[in-house]
Amino acid sequence: MKIVMLSPFYYPHTGGTEKYVKDLSLALTQAGHEVTIIANNLPRQKNAPAEETKDGVRIIRLPAILLFSYLPVSWAFNLKMLEGYDIVHVHVPAFSFVRAVAKKIKQPVVVTYHCDITVFEKYFGIPIPRWFTKTVEYFADIYGRWAMSRVDAYYNTTETYAKTSPIMKHFPVRAIPIGYFHEGVDGMQKKLGLTPDKKKKNQILFLGRLAGNKGCHYLVEAMPMILAKHPETKLVICGEGSEKNHILSLIKKFKIEKSVEWYGVVDFAKLVELFYTSLVYVFPSIDRLEAFGIVQLEAMSNYTAVAASDIPGPNAVMEVGKSGVLYPKMDPPAIAEAVNDLLSNPEKAIEMGKAGRKLVETKYDWKVIARQVVDLYQEELAKKKGAQAQ
């Protein structure tokens, strides 16, 4: 099958959608399909090649400009670029590619709906009035519903996110989760000599971008309550971002400097080491910009229990009570209670980590996910063939 992926962004632009498009394309290629990615060539200063092939996947980057930080615009795309493909798979948001192809081509248009449109609270450091952001999101949602009504098929990565989305709640739910290539993790664990006895029963981990919506500050606010019950606890924070100074100020305010170990951006080897040696990975994200939380799969792949915010999308990744626990978002006492329970019962946390690893190998393996996506492709091709025969 010949498949073309249309994505608003792709590497060297980094983010969850870009990683998903890359990994899904690789999984489909490994399954014997031919995949091309067409995306906007942003950020322009990276000077990425207009065309290249990596790991068997052809990548075409279109000259483009970026408006308002997250609205790519290109005049180089045309429908002739889609000739010869069996499936056109579009990734949203943004919706520009959907607008360009829906109802205009003979191939099935399949869409992965990654997340809702959320307007940033600040623009170049300047606060944006809430009434303005809500107005923009309102009209964006109307536009998104119109765009999604025109495609042949779509799916979300979790049911809980779809059912609470201002756009997708208006459509029947179909969910295909994000996959994970755990083989690279396995090789690194072996290279580093990581074995079950390396698990540090007093270590908890936050790994992610230090942005307000990631909620790291709520975990730091929970630390005094965690230390009151488990004074030997070590919190490892790994990441960089705009909230770093605020988080550092909280650590100083609570006088917990000796209980916090700080890393910036780390390489893959260190990432695997930190995940594997931690007893619990804490995922305190707070809003709908977090539609899945693939970092939970990274933790599970390293046999580590997850304690996560109960928010739509991420709350559907684990098997609650078996591979991790949930707590209300933005609630430091609840975070402390969840983490303290696992610190008090390290064997329980270790068993959760093992269950999480099994879940990654069965439900979230990219071979499994790719088969589900191909099944959807084949359904839509059959529908098109049936319609043409009538």
Secondary structure, DSSP 4 states (H G I P E B T S, - for coil): -EEEEEES--TTS-SHHHHHHHHHHHHHHHTT-EEEEEEE--SGGG---SEEEETTEEEEEE--EEETTTEEE-S---GGGGTT-SEEEEEESS-HHHHHHTTTSSS-EEEEE-------SEETTEEPPHHHHHHHHHHHHHHHHHHHTTSSEEEBS-HHHHHH-TTGGGS---B----B--HHHHHHHHHHT--GGG-EEEEEEEES---GGG-HHHHHHHHHHHHHH-TT-EEEEE--STTHHHHHHHHHHTT-GGGEEEE-S--HHHHHHHHHHEEEEEE---STT-SS-THHHHHHHTT-EEEEE--TTGGGTS-BTTTEEEE-TT-HHHHHHHHHHHHH-HHHHHHHHHHHHHHHHHTSBHHHHHHHHHHHHHHHHHHHHHHHH-
